[in-house]
Amino acid sequence: MSVLKKPLVTEKVSALNEKGKYGFVVDYKANKIEIKVAVEQMYGVTVEDVNTMRYSGKTKSRMTKSRVVQGQTSAFKKAIVTVAEGDVIDFYSGI
């Protein structure tokens, strides 16, 4: 099971990066301990705190020429990870 799906690169999370907090989209069934271990192994930092949020999928509909098309966005889980003082995660190092 891959715990970390992708890093969050939004304006709100980028503002938190200056305070030592980083955001990730994680597996929906992952717990805080698994997220902590995965971040420490992948980026080589010391994690102090993990906060998680679960987002449910929302129904969306749009009108086409013949009918109304309905669907649903997927549910996901987001984690905000606080790293130790002086540790930095660089998402753009491999580019």
mmCIF file as gemmi writes it, N, C-alpha and C atoms, coordinates in Angstrom:
data_model
loop_
_atom_site.group_PDB
_atom_site.id
_atom_site.type_symbol
_atom_site.label_atom_id
_atom_site.label_alt_id
_atom_site.label_comp_id
_atom_site.label_asym_id
_atom_site.label_entity_id
_atom_site.label_seq_id
_atom_site.pdbx_PDB_ins_code
_atom_site.Cartn_x
_atom_site.Cartn_y
_atom_site.Cartn_z
_atom_site.occupancy
_atom_site.B_iso_or_equiv
_atom_site.pdbx_formal_charge
_atom_site.auth_seq_id
_atom_site.auth_asym_id
_atom_site.pdbx_PDB_model_num
ATOM 1 N N . MET Axp A 1 ? 0.848 -1.179 0 1 0 ? 1 A 1
ATOM 2 C CA . MET Axp A 1 ? 0 0 0 1 0 ? 1 A 1
ATOM 3 C C . MET Axp A 1 ? 0.893 1.241 0 1 0 ? 1 A 1
ATOM 4 N N . SER Axp A 2 ? 0.712 2.084 -0.984 1 0 ? 2 A 1
ATOM 5 C CA . SER Axp A 2 ? 1.44 3.341 -1.037 1 0 ? 2 A 1
ATOM 6 C C . SER Axp A 2 ? 0.689 4.372 -0.203 1 0 ? 2 A 1
ATOM 7 N N . VAL Axp A 3 ? 1.279 4.836 0.867 1 0 ? 3 A 1
ATOM 8 C CA . VAL Axp A 3 ? 0.6 5.734 1.797 1 0 ? 3 A 1
ATOM 9 C C . VAL Axp A 3 ? 0.508 7.141 1.216 1 0 ? 3 A 1
ATOM 10 N N . LEU Axp A 4 ? 1.615 7.668 0.706 1 0 ? 4 A 1
ATOM 11 C CA . LEU Axp A 4 ? 1.631 9.028 0.158 1 0 ? 4 A 1
ATOM 12 C C . LEU Axp A 4 ? 1.254 8.982 -1.315 1 0 ? 4 A 1
ATOM 13 N N . LYS Axp A 5 ? 0.211 9.689 -1.694 1 0 ? 5 A 1
ATOM 14 C CA . LYS Axp A 5 ? -0.216 9.73 -3.096 1 0 ? 5 A 1
ATOM 15 C C . LYS Axp A 5 ? 0.5 10.848 -3.843 1 0 ? 5 A 1
ATOM 16 N N . LYS Axp A 6 ? 0.38 12.09 -3.342 1 0 ? 6 A 1
ATOM 17 C CA . LYS Axp A 6 ? 1.037 13.225 -3.984 1 0 ? 6 A 1
ATOM 18 C C . LYS Axp A 6 ? 1.106 14.379 -2.993 1 0 ? 6 A 1
ATOM 19 N N . PRO Axp A 7 ? 2.071 15.282 -3.181 1 0 ? 7 A 1
ATOM 20 C CA . PRO Axp A 7 ? 2.124 16.47 -2.303 1 0 ? 7 A 1
ATOM 21 C C . PRO Axp A 7 ? 1.093 17.497 -2.752 1 0 ? 7 A 1
ATOM 22 N N . LEU Axp A 8 ? 0.613 18.275 -1.798 1 0 ? 8 A 1
ATOM 23 C CA . LEU Axp A 8 ? -0.311 19.361 -2.102 1 0 ? 8 A 1
ATOM 24 C C . LEU Axp A 8 ? 0.496 20.615 -2.399 1 0 ? 8 A 1
ATOM 25 N N . VAL Axp A 9 ? 0.262 21.195 -3.562 1 0 ? 9 A 1
ATOM 26 C CA . VAL Axp A 9 ? 0.952 22.42 -3.946 1 0 ? 9 A 1
ATOM 27 C C . VAL Axp A 9 ? -0.123 23.454 -4.269 1 0 ? 9 A 1
ATOM 28 N N . THR Axp A 10 ? -0.662 24.06 -3.211 1 0 ? 10 A 1
ATOM 29 C CA . THR Axp A 10 ? -1.668 25.109 -3.345 1 0 ? 10 A 1
ATOM 30 C C . THR Axp A 10 ? -1.156 26.359 -2.633 1 0 ? 10 A 1
ATOM 31 N N . GLU Axp A 11 ? -1.843 27.459 -2.826 1 0 ? 11 A 1
ATOM 32 C CA . GLU Axp A 11 ? -1.416 28.696 -2.181 1 0 ? 11 A 1
ATOM 33 C C . GLU Axp A 11 ? -1.511 28.598 -0.659 1 0 ? 11 A 1
ATOM 34 N N . LYS Axp A 12 ? -2.567 27.973 -0.188 1 0 ? 12 A 1
ATOM 35 C CA . LYS Axp A 12 ? -2.773 27.869 1.256 1 0 ? 12 A 1
ATOM 36 C C . LYS Axp A 12 ? -1.704 26.985 1.904 1 0 ? 12 A 1
ATOM 37 N N . VAL Axp A 13 ? -1.386 25.86 1.269 1 0 ? 13 A 1
ATOM 38 C CA . VAL Axp A 13 ? -0.373 24.962 1.827 1 0 ? 13 A 1
ATOM 39 C C . VAL Axp A 13 ? 1.023 25.555 1.653 1 0 ? 13 A 1
ATOM 40 N N . SER Axp A 14 ? 1.25 26.287 0.556 1 0 ? 14 A 1
ATOM 41 C CA . SER Axp A 14 ? 2.556 26.926 0.359 1 0 ? 14 A 1
ATOM 42 C C . SER Axp A 14 ? 2.829 27.967 1.44 1 0 ? 14 A 1
ATOM 43 N N . ALA Axp A 15 ? 1.79 28.631 1.933 1 0 ? 15 A 1
ATOM 44 C CA . ALA Axp A 15 ? 1.961 29.563 3.042 1 0 ? 15 A 1
ATOM 45 C C . ALA Axp A 15 ? 2.322 28.816 4.324 1 0 ? 15 A 1
ATOM 46 N N . LEU Axp A 16 ? 1.794 27.608 4.5 1 0 ? 16 A 1
ATOM 47 C CA . LEU Axp A 16 ? 2.126 26.802 5.675 1 0 ? 16 A 1
ATOM 48 C C . LEU Axp A 16 ? 3.548 26.251 5.613 1 0 ? 16 A 1
ATOM 49 N N . ASN Axp A 17 ? 4.101 26.104 4.384 1 0 ? 17 A 1
ATOM 50 C CA . ASN Axp A 17 ? 5.456 25.568 4.238 1 0 ? 17 A 1
ATOM 51 C C . ASN Axp A 17 ? 6.481 26.434 4.956 1 0 ? 17 A 1
ATOM 52 N N . GLU Axp A 18 ? 6.239 27.734 5.041 1 0 ? 18 A 1
ATOM 53 C CA . GLU Axp A 18 ? 7.169 28.623 5.734 1 0 ? 18 A 1
ATOM 54 C C . GLU Axp A 18 ? 7.175 28.369 7.234 1 0 ? 18 A 1
ATOM 55 N N . LYS Axp A 19 ? 6.095 27.781 7.764 1 0 ? 19 A 1
ATOM 56 C CA . LYS Axp A 19 ? 6.003 27.466 9.194 1 0 ? 19 A 1
ATOM 57 C C . LYS Axp A 19 ? 6.438 26.038 9.503 1 0 ? 19 A 1
ATOM 58 N N . GLY Axp A 20 ? 6.918 25.308 8.489 1 0 ? 20 A 1
ATOM 59 C CA . GLY Axp A 20 ? 7.367 23.937 8.696 1 0 ? 20 A 1
ATOM 60 C C . GLY Axp A 20 ? 6.261 22.913 8.577 1 0 ? 20 A 1
ATOM 61 N N . LYS Axp A 21 ? 5.165 23.265 7.914 1 0 ? 21 A 1
ATOM 62 C CA . LYS Axp A 21 ? 4.05 22.339 7.718 1 0 ? 21 A 1
ATOM 63 C C . LYS Axp A 21 ? 3.895 22.05 6.227 1 0 ? 21 A 1
ATOM 64 N N . TYR Axp A 22 ? 3.707 20.775 5.891 1 0 ? 22 A 1
ATOM 65 C CA . TYR Axp A 22 ? 3.616 20.347 4.507 1 0 ? 22 A 1
ATOM 66 C C . TYR Axp A 22 ? 2.37 19.495 4.326 1 0 ? 22 A 1
ATOM 67 N N . GLY Axp A 23 ? 1.726 19.614 3.163 1 0 ? 23 A 1
ATOM 68 C CA . GLY Axp A 23 ? 0.481 18.898 2.9 1 0 ? 23 A 1
ATOM 69 C C . GLY Axp A 23 ? 0.667 17.78 1.893 1 0 ? 23 A 1
ATOM 70 N N . PHE Axp A 24 ? -0.056 16.674 2.113 1 0 ? 24 A 1
ATOM 71 C CA . PHE Axp A 24 ? -0.015 15.522 1.228 1 0 ? 24 A 1
ATOM 72 C C . PHE Axp A 24 ? -1.42 14.957 1.06 1 0 ? 24 A 1
ATOM 73 N N . VAL Axp A 25 ? -1.7 14.42 -0.128 1 0 ? 25 A 1
ATOM 74 C CA . VAL Axp A 25 ? -2.878 13.582 -0.313 1 0 ? 25 A 1
ATOM 75 C C . VAL Axp A 25 ? -2.401 12.169 -0.008 1 0 ? 25 A 1
ATOM 76 N N . VAL Axp A 26 ? -3.094 11.5 0.913 1 0 ? 26 A 1
ATOM 77 C CA . VAL Axp A 26 ? -2.655 10.182 1.375 1 0 ? 26 A 1
ATOM 78 C C . VAL Axp A 26 ? -3.743 9.151 1.111 1 0 ? 26 A 1
ATOM 79 N N . ASP Axp A 27 ? -3.389 7.874 1.312 1 0 ? 27 A 1
ATOM 80 C CA . ASP Axp A 27 ? -4.348 6.791 1.159 1 0 ? 27 A 1
ATOM 81 C C . ASP Axp A 27 ? -5.494 6.965 2.153 1 0 ? 27 A 1
ATOM 82 N N . TYR Axp A 28 ? -6.708 6.649 1.696 1 0 ? 28 A 1
ATOM 83 C CA . TYR Axp A 28 ? -7.907 6.914 2.505 1 0 ? 28 A 1
ATOM 84 C C . TYR Axp A 28 ? -7.913 6.106 3.805 1 0 ? 28 A 1
ATOM 85 N N . LYS Axp A 29 ? -7.25 4.947 3.815 1 0 ? 29 A 1
ATOM 86 C CA . LYS Axp A 29 ? -7.263 4.083 5.001 1 0 ? 29 A 1
ATOM 87 C C . LYS Axp A 29 ? -6.01 4.218 5.861 1 0 ? 29 A 1
ATOM 88 N N . ALA Axp A 30 ? -5.099 5.107 5.493 1 0 ? 30 A 1
ATOM 89 C CA . ALA Axp A 30 ? -3.848 5.261 6.246 1 0 ? 30 A 1
ATOM 90 C C . ALA Axp A 30 ? -4.091 6.004 7.556 1 0 ? 30 A 1
ATOM 91 N N . ASN Axp A 31 ? -3.379 5.573 8.606 1 0 ? 31 A 1
ATOM 92 C CA . ASN Axp A 31 ? -3.496 6.271 9.883 1 0 ? 31 A 1
ATOM 93 C C . ASN Axp A 31 ? -2.299 7.204 10.078 1 0 ? 31 A 1
ATOM 94 N N . LYS Axp A 32 ? -2.3 7.95 11.176 1 0 ? 32 A 1
ATOM 95 C CA . LYS Axp A 32 ? -1.277 8.97 11.399 1 0 ? 32 A 1
ATOM 96 C C . LYS Axp A 32 ? 0.118 8.379 11.565 1 0 ? 32 A 1
ATOM 97 N N . ILE Axp A 33 ? 0.208 7.215 12.176 1 0 ? 33 A 1
ATOM 98 C CA . ILE Axp A 33 ? 1.51 6.583 12.389 1 0 ? 33 A 1
ATOM 99 C C . ILE Axp A 33 ? 2.105 6.149 11.056 1 0 ? 33 A 1
ATOM 100 N N . GLU Axp A 34 ? 1.291 5.575 10.169 1 0 ? 34 A 1
ATOM 101 C CA . GLU Axp A 34 ? 1.775 5.16 8.854 1 0 ? 34 A 1
ATOM 102 C C . GLU Axp A 34 ? 2.21 6.365 8.021 1 0 ? 34 A 1
ATOM 103 N N . ILE Axp A 35 ? 1.468 7.461 8.126 1 0 ? 35 A 1
ATOM 104 C CA . ILE Axp A 35 ? 1.825 8.679 7.389 1 0 ? 35 A 1
ATOM 105 C C . ILE Axp A 35 ? 3.154 9.23 7.899 1 0 ? 35 A 1
ATOM 106 N N . LYS Axp A 36 ? 3.333 9.248 9.211 1 0 ? 36 A 1
ATOM 107 C CA . LYS Axp A 36 ? 4.572 9.747 9.812 1 0 ? 36 A 1
ATOM 108 C C . LYS Axp A 36 ? 5.78 8.938 9.341 1 0 ? 36 A 1
ATOM 109 N N . VAL Axp A 37 ? 5.664 7.616 9.376 1 0 ? 37 A 1
ATOM 110 C CA . VAL Axp A 37 ? 6.775 6.746 8.965 1 0 ? 37 A 1
ATOM 111 C C . VAL Axp A 37 ? 7.081 6.929 7.478 1 0 ? 37 A 1
ATOM 112 N N . ALA Axp A 38 ? 6.045 7.057 6.647 1 0 ? 38 A 1
ATOM 113 C CA . ALA Axp A 38 ? 6.247 7.203 5.203 1 0 ? 38 A 1
ATOM 114 C C . ALA Axp A 38 ? 6.954 8.509 4.862 1 0 ? 38 A 1
ATOM 115 N N . VAL Axp A 39 ? 6.589 9.606 5.53 1 0 ? 39 A 1
ATOM 116 C CA . VAL Axp A 39 ? 7.227 10.9 5.258 1 0 ? 39 A 1
ATOM 117 C C . VAL Axp A 39 ? 8.675 10.883 5.736 1 0 ? 39 A 1
ATOM 118 N N . GLU Axp A 40 ? 8.926 10.293 6.904 1 0 ? 40 A 1
ATOM 119 C CA . GLU Axp A 40 ? 10.29 10.231 7.419 1 0 ? 40 A 1
ATOM 120 C C . GLU Axp A 40 ? 11.189 9.4 6.519 1 0 ? 40 A 1
ATOM 121 N N . GLN Axp A 41 ? 10.681 8.28 5.974 1 0 ? 41 A 1
ATOM 122 C CA . GLN Axp A 41 ? 11.483 7.441 5.095 1 0 ? 41 A 1
ATOM 123 C C . GLN Axp A 41 ? 11.721 8.102 3.741 1 0 ? 41 A 1
ATOM 124 N N . MET Axp A 42 ? 10.703 8.743 3.179 1 0 ? 42 A 1
ATOM 125 C CA . MET Axp A 42 ? 10.831 9.288 1.833 1 0 ? 42 A 1
ATOM 126 C C . MET Axp A 42 ? 11.671 10.564 1.787 1 0 ? 42 A 1
ATOM 127 N N . TYR Axp A 43 ? 11.516 11.444 2.77 1 0 ? 43 A 1
ATOM 128 C CA . TYR Axp A 43 ? 12.178 12.738 2.711 1 0 ? 43 A 1
ATOM 129 C C . TYR Axp A 43 ? 13.322 12.9 3.72 1 0 ? 43 A 1
ATOM 130 N N . GLY Axp A 44 ? 13.51 11.953 4.626 1 0 ? 44 A 1
ATOM 131 C CA . GLY Axp A 44 ? 14.622 12.017 5.576 1 0 ? 44 A 1
ATOM 132 C C . GLY Axp A 44 ? 14.513 13.159 6.571 1 0 ? 44 A 1
ATOM 133 N N . VAL Axp A 45 ? 13.304 13.442 7.047 1 0 ? 45 A 1
ATOM 134 C CA . VAL Axp A 45 ? 13.076 14.497 8.027 1 0 ? 45 A 1
ATOM 135 C C . VAL Axp A 45 ? 12.483 13.883 9.293 1 0 ? 45 A 1
ATOM 136 N N . THR Axp A 46 ? 12.436 14.656 10.361 1 0 ? 46 A 1
ATOM 137 C CA . THR Axp A 46 ? 11.812 14.222 11.606 1 0 ? 46 A 1
ATOM 138 C C . THR Axp A 46 ? 10.426 14.857 11.693 1 0 ? 46 A 1
ATOM 139 N N . VAL Axp A 47 ? 9.383 14.017 11.776 1 0 ? 47 A 1
ATOM 140 C CA . VAL Axp A 47 ? 8.006 14.493 11.84 1 0 ? 47 A 1
ATOM 141 C C . VAL Axp A 47 ? 7.6 14.651 13.298 1 0 ? 47 A 1
ATOM 142 N N . GLU Axp A 48 ? 7.076 15.826 13.643 1 0 ? 48 A 1
ATOM 143 C CA . GLU Axp A 48 ? 6.629 16.073 15.006 1 0 ? 48 A 1
ATOM 144 C C . GLU Axp A 48 ? 5.134 15.848 15.168 1 0 ? 48 A 1
ATOM 145 N N . ASP Axp A 49 ? 4.324 16.208 14.152 1 0 ? 49 A 1
ATOM 146 C CA . ASP Axp A 49 ? 2.871 16.137 14.3 1 0 ? 49 A 1
ATOM 147 C C . ASP Axp A 49 ? 2.238 15.842 12.948 1 0 ? 49 A 1
ATOM 148 N N . VAL Axp A 50 ? 1.099 15.131 12.978 1 0 ? 50 A 1
ATOM 149 C CA . VAL Axp A 50 ? 0.342 14.817 11.766 1 0 ? 50 A 1
ATOM 150 C C . VAL Axp A 50 ? -1.13 15.124 12.036 1 0 ? 50 A 1
ATOM 151 N N . ASN Axp A 51 ? -1.725 15.948 11.196 1 0 ? 51 A 1
ATOM 152 C CA . ASN Axp A 51 ? -3.155 16.232 11.247 1 0 ? 51 A 1
ATOM 153 C C . ASN Axp A 51 ? -3.784 15.727 9.958 1 0 ? 51 A 1
ATOM 154 N N . THR Axp A 52 ? -4.926 15.025 10.07 1 0 ? 52 A 1
ATOM 155 C CA . THR Axp A 52 ? -5.574 14.459 8.893 1 0 ? 52 A 1
ATOM 156 C C . THR Axp A 52 ? -6.982 15.012 8.721 1 0 ? 52 A 1
ATOM 157 N N . MET Axp A 53 ? -7.422 15.048 7.464 1 0 ? 53 A 1
ATOM 158 C CA . MET Axp A 53 ? -8.774 15.48 7.106 1 0 ? 53 A 1
ATOM 159 C C . MET Axp A 53 ? -9.313 14.544 6.044 1 0 ? 53 A 1
ATOM 160 N N . ARG Axp A 54 ? -10.56 14.129 6.179 1 0 ? 54 A 1
ATOM 161 C CA . ARG Axp A 54 ? -11.2 13.264 5.197 1 0 ? 54 A 1
ATOM 162 C C . ARG Axp A 54 ? -12.235 14.07 4.429 1 0 ? 54 A 1
ATOM 163 N N . TYR Axp A 55 ? -12.137 14.023 3.1 1 0 ? 55 A 1
ATOM 164 C CA . TYR Axp A 55 ? -13.068 14.723 2.231 1 0 ? 55 A 1
ATOM 165 C C . TYR Axp A 55 ? -13.933 13.694 1.513 1 0 ? 55 A 1
ATOM 166 N N . SER Axp A 56 ? -15.24 13.848 1.609 1 0 ? 56 A 1
ATOM 167 C CA . SER Axp A 56 ? -16.136 12.915 0.922 1 0 ? 56 A 1
ATOM 168 C C . SER Axp A 56 ? -16.345 13.378 -0.509 1 0 ? 56 A 1
ATOM 169 N N . GLY Axp A 57 ? -16.694 12.439 -1.38 1 0 ? 57 A 1
ATOM 170 C CA . GLY Axp A 57 ? -16.95 12.766 -2.775 1 0 ? 57 A 1
ATOM 171 C C . GLY Axp A 57 ? -18.252 13.528 -2.92 1 0 ? 57 A 1
ATOM 172 N N . LYS Axp A 58 ? -18.29 14.433 -3.866 1 0 ? 58 A 1
ATOM 173 C CA . LYS Axp A 58 ? -19.486 15.242 -4.094 1 0 ? 58 A 1
ATOM 174 C C . LYS Axp A 58 ? -20.111 14.878 -5.434 1 0 ? 58 A 1
ATOM 175 N N . THR Axp A 59 ? -21.43 14.961 -5.508 1 0 ? 59 A 1
ATOM 176 C CA . THR Axp A 59 ? -22.113 14.675 -6.77 1 0 ? 59 A 1
ATOM 177 C C . THR Axp A 59 ? -22.057 15.906 -7.657 1 0 ? 59 A 1
ATOM 178 N N . LYS Axp A 60 ? -21.808 15.67 -8.913 1 0 ? 60 A 1
ATOM 179 C CA . LYS Axp A 60 ? -21.746 16.734 -9.91 1 0 ? 60 A 1
ATOM 180 C C . LYS Axp A 60 ? -22.681 16.364 -11.056 1 0 ? 60 A 1
ATOM 181 N N . SER Axp A 61 ? -23.286 17.371 -11.675 1 0 ? 61 A 1
ATOM 182 C CA . SER Axp A 61 ? -24.13 17.111 -12.844 1 0 ? 61 A 1
ATOM 183 C C . SER Axp A 61 ? -23.931 18.225 -13.848 1 0 ? 61 A 1
ATOM 184 N N . ARG Axp A 62 ? -24.089 17.865 -15.126 1 0 ? 62 A 1
ATOM 185 C CA . ARG Axp A 62 ? -23.991 18.863 -16.179 1 0 ? 62 A 1
ATOM 186 C C . ARG Axp A 62 ? -25.015 18.554 -17.255 1 0 ? 62 A 1
ATOM 187 N N . MET Axp A 63 ? -25.445 19.581 -17.939 1 0 ? 63 A 1
ATOM 188 C CA . MET Axp A 63 ? -26.435 19.445 -18.99 1 0 ? 63 A 1
ATOM 189 C C . MET Axp A 63 ? -25.736 19.21 -20.327 1 0 ? 63 A 1
ATOM 190 N N . THR Axp A 64 ? -26.207 18.225 -21.065 1 0 ? 64 A 1
ATOM 191 C CA . THR Axp A 64 ? -25.745 18.017 -22.427 1 0 ? 64 A 1
ATOM 192 C C . THR Axp A 64 ? -26.934 18.23 -23.356 1 0 ? 64 A 1
ATOM 193 N N . LYS Axp A 65 ? -26.74 18.037 -24.656 1 0 ? 65 A 1
ATOM 194 C CA . LYS Axp A 65 ? -27.844 18.247 -25.598 1 0 ? 65 A 1
ATOM 195 C C . LYS Axp A 65 ? -28.988 17.274 -25.365 1 0 ? 65 A 1
ATOM 196 N N . SER Axp A 66 ? -28.647 16.025 -25.041 1 0 ? 66 A 1
ATOM 197 C CA . SER Axp A 66 ? -29.694 15.014 -24.946 1 0 ? 66 A 1
ATOM 198 C C . SER Axp A 66 ? -30.202 14.758 -23.535 1 0 ? 66 A 1
ATOM 199 N N . ARG Axp A 67 ? -29.335 14.891 -22.532 1 0 ? 67 A 1
ATOM 200 C CA . ARG Axp A 67 ? -29.764 14.549 -21.172 1 0 ? 67 A 1
ATOM 201 C C . ARG Axp A 67 ? -28.856 15.182 -20.13 1 0 ? 67 A 1
ATOM 202 N N . VAL Axp A 68 ? -29.175 14.927 -18.88 1 0 ? 68 A 1
ATOM 203 C CA . VAL Axp A 68 ? -28.35 15.383 -17.764 1 0 ? 68 A 1
ATOM 204 C C . VAL Axp A 68 ? -27.387 14.251 -17.4 1 0 ? 68 A 1
ATOM 205 N N . VAL Axp A 69 ? -26.1 14.574 -17.36 1 0 ? 69 A 1
ATOM 206 C CA . VAL Axp A 69 ? -25.086 13.591 -17.011 1 0 ? 69 A 1
ATOM 207 C C . VAL Axp A 69 ? -24.707 13.822 -15.552 1 0 ? 69 A 1
ATOM 208 N N . GLN Axp A 70 ? -24.804 12.761 -14.74 1 0 ? 70 A 1
ATOM 209 C CA . GLN Axp A 70 ? -24.46 12.87 -13.327 1 0 ? 70 A 1
ATOM 210 C C . GLN Axp A 70 ? -23.282 11.972 -13.008 1 0 ? 70 A 1
ATOM 211 N N . GLY Axp A 71 ? -22.461 12.425 -12.077 1 0 ? 71 A 1
ATOM 212 C CA . GLY Axp A 71 ? -21.312 11.653 -11.638 1 0 ? 71 A 1
ATOM 213 C C . GLY Axp A 71 ? -20.927 12.066 -10.243 1 0 ? 71 A 1
ATOM 214 N N . GLN Axp A 72 ? -19.821 11.534 -9.773 1 0 ? 72 A 1
ATOM 215 C CA . GLN Axp A 72 ? -19.376 11.832 -8.427 1 0 ? 72 A 1
ATOM 216 C C . GLN Axp A 72 ? -17.863 11.967 -8.411 1 0 ? 72 A 1
ATOM 217 N N . THR Axp A 73 ? -17.362 12.975 -7.694 1 0 ? 73 A 1
ATOM 218 C CA . THR Axp A 73 ? -15.924 13.114 -7.513 1 0 ? 73 A 1
ATOM 219 C C . THR Axp A 73 ? -15.466 12.104 -6.458 1 0 ? 73 A 1
ATOM 220 N N . SER Axp A 74 ? -14.214 11.729 -6.527 1 0 ? 74 A 1
ATOM 221 C CA . SER Axp A 74 ? -13.72 10.712 -5.61 1 0 ? 74 A 1
ATOM 222 C C . SER Axp A 74 ? -13.417 11.312 -4.242 1 0 ? 74 A 1
ATOM 223 N N . ALA Axp A 75 ? -13.557 10.498 -3.205 1 0 ? 75 A 1
ATOM 224 C CA . ALA Axp A 75 ? -13.225 10.903 -1.837 1 0 ? 75 A 1
ATOM 225 C C . ALA Axp A 75 ? -11.716 10.774 -1.654 1 0 ? 75 A 1
ATOM 226 N N . PHE Axp A 76 ? -11.144 11.63 -0.806 1 0 ? 76 A 1
ATOM 227 C CA . PHE Axp A 76 ? -9.718 11.558 -0.541 1 0 ? 76 A 1
ATOM 228 C C . PHE Axp A 76 ? -9.429 12.003 0.884 1 0 ? 76 A 1
ATOM 229 N N . LYS Axp A 77 ? -8.21 11.718 1.308 1 0 ? 77 A 1
ATOM 230 C CA . LYS Axp A 77 ? -7.76 12.079 2.644 1 0 ? 77 A 1
ATOM 231 C C . LYS Axp A 77 ? -6.528 12.967 2.511 1 0 ? 77 A 1
ATOM 232 N N . LYS Axp A 78 ? -6.486 14.019 3.305 1 0 ? 78 A 1
ATOM 233 C CA . LYS Axp A 78 ? -5.407 14.989 3.253 1 0 ? 78 A 1
ATOM 234 C C . LYS Axp A 78 ? -4.693 14.992 4.6 1 0 ? 78 A 1
ATOM 235 N N . ALA Axp A 79 ? -3.371 15.105 4.579 1 0 ? 79 A 1
ATOM 236 C CA . ALA Axp A 79 ? -2.584 15.14 5.808 1 0 ? 79 A 1
ATOM 237 C C . ALA Axp A 79 ? -1.704 16.385 5.812 1 0 ? 79 A 1
ATOM 238 N N . ILE Axp A 80 ? -1.693 17.095 6.938 1 0 ? 80 A 1
ATOM 239 C CA . ILE Axp A 80 ? -0.789 18.221 7.146 1 0 ? 80 A 1
ATOM 240 C C . ILE Axp A 80 ? 0.27 17.751 8.143 1 0 ? 80 A 1
ATOM 241 N N . VAL Axp A 81 ? 1.525 17.721 7.696 1 0 ? 81 A 1
ATOM 242 C CA . VAL Axp A 81 ? 2.625 17.168 8.473 1 0 ? 81 A 1
ATOM 243 C C . VAL Axp A 81 ? 3.505 18.308 8.968 1 0 ? 81 A 1
ATOM 244 N N . THR Axp A 82 ? 3.767 18.339 10.276 1 0 ? 82 A 1
ATOM 245 C CA . THR Axp A 82 ? 4.674 19.328 10.861 1 0 ? 82 A 1
ATOM 246 C C . THR Axp A 82 ? 6.027 18.669 11.08 1 0 ? 82 A 1
ATOM 247 N N . VAL Axp A 83 ? 7.077 19.258 10.504 1 0 ? 83 A 1
ATOM 248 C CA . VAL Axp A 83 ? 8.423 18.693 10.649 1 0 ? 83 A 1
ATOM 249 C C . VAL Axp A 83 ? 9.178 19.451 11.741 1 0 ? 83 A 1
ATOM 250 N N . ALA Axp A 84 ? 10.291 18.876 12.187 1 0 ? 84 A 1
ATOM 251 C CA . ALA Axp A 84 ? 11.09 19.466 13.263 1 0 ? 84 A 1
ATOM 252 C C . ALA Axp A 84 ? 11.719 20.779 12.803 1 0 ? 84 A 1
ATOM 253 N N . GLU Axp A 85 ? 12.077 21.597 13.778 1 0 ? 85 A 1
ATOM 254 C CA . GLU Axp A 85 ? 12.706 22.891 13.514 1 0 ? 85 A 1
ATOM 255 C C . GLU Axp A 85 ? 13.993 22.697 12.717 1 0 ? 85 A 1
ATOM 256 N N . GLY Axp A 86 ? 14.115 23.393 11.605 1 0 ? 86 A 1
ATOM 257 C CA . GLY Axp A 86 ? 15.313 23.301 10.774 1 0 ? 86 A 1
ATOM 258 C C . GLY Axp A 86 ? 15.215 22.303 9.643 1 0 ? 86 A 1
ATOM 259 N N . ASP Axp A 87 ? 14.268 21.368 9.682 1 0 ? 87 A 1
ATOM 260 C CA . ASP Axp A 87 ? 14.082 20.408 8.594 1 0 ? 87 A 1
ATOM 261 C C . ASP Axp A 87 ? 13.236 21.036 7.494 1 0 ? 87 A 1
ATOM 262 N N . VAL Axp A 88 ? 13.596 20.751 6.229 1 0 ? 88 A 1
ATOM 263 C CA . VAL Axp A 88 ? 12.891 21.312 5.074 1 0 ? 88 A 1
ATOM 264 C C . VAL Axp A 88 ? 12.656 20.197 4.07 1 0 ? 88 A 1
ATOM 265 N N . ILE Axp A 89 ? 11.456 20.17 3.49 1 0 ? 89 A 1
ATOM 266 C CA . ILE Axp A 89 ? 11.139 19.254 2.403 1 0 ? 89 A 1
ATOM 267 C C . ILE Axp A 89 ? 11.109 20.069 1.121 1 0 ? 89 A 1
ATOM 268 N N . ASP Axp A 90 ? 11.909 19.661 0.128 1 0 ? 90 A 1
ATOM 269 C CA . ASP Axp A 90 ? 11.957 20.374 -1.153 1 0 ? 90 A 1
ATOM 270 C C . ASP Axp A 90 ? 11.277 19.511 -2.204 1 0 ? 90 A 1
ATOM 271 N N . PHE Axp A 91 ? 10.064 19.916 -2.61 1 0 ? 91 A 1
ATOM 272 C CA . PHE Axp A 91 ? 9.306 19.159 -3.591 1 0 ? 91 A 1
ATOM 273 C C . PHE Axp A 91 ? 9.863 19.321 -4.996 1 0 ? 91 A 1
ATOM 274 N N . TYR Axp A 92 ? 10.613 20.375 -5.248 1 0 ? 92 A 1
ATOM 275 C CA . TYR Axp A 92 ? 11.075 20.686 -6.6 1 0 ? 92 A 1
ATOM 276 C C . TYR Axp A 92 ? 12.523 20.288 -6.848 1 0 ? 92 A 1
ATOM 277 N N . SER Axp A 93 ? 13.12 19.461 -5.979 1 0 ? 93 A 1
ATOM 278 C CA . SER Axp A 93 ? 14.531 19.122 -6.122 1 0 ? 93 A 1
ATOM 279 C C . SER Axp A 93 ? 14.797 18.218 -7.318 1 0 ? 93 A 1
ATOM 280 N N . GLY Axp A 94 ? 13.835 17.369 -7.702 1 0 ? 94 A 1
ATOM 281 C CA . GLY Axp A 94 ? 14.05 16.42 -8.797 1 0 ? 94 A 1
ATOM 282 C C . GLY Axp A 94 ? 13.716 16.968 -10.176 1 0 ? 94 A 1
ATOM 283 N N . ILE Axp A 95 ? 13.328 18.237 -10.251 1 0 ? 95 A 1
ATOM 284 C CA . ILE Axp A 95 ? 12.92 18.802 -11.547 1 0 ? 95 A 1
ATOM 285 C C . ILE Axp A 95 ? 14.123 19.353 -12.278 1 0 ? 95 A 1
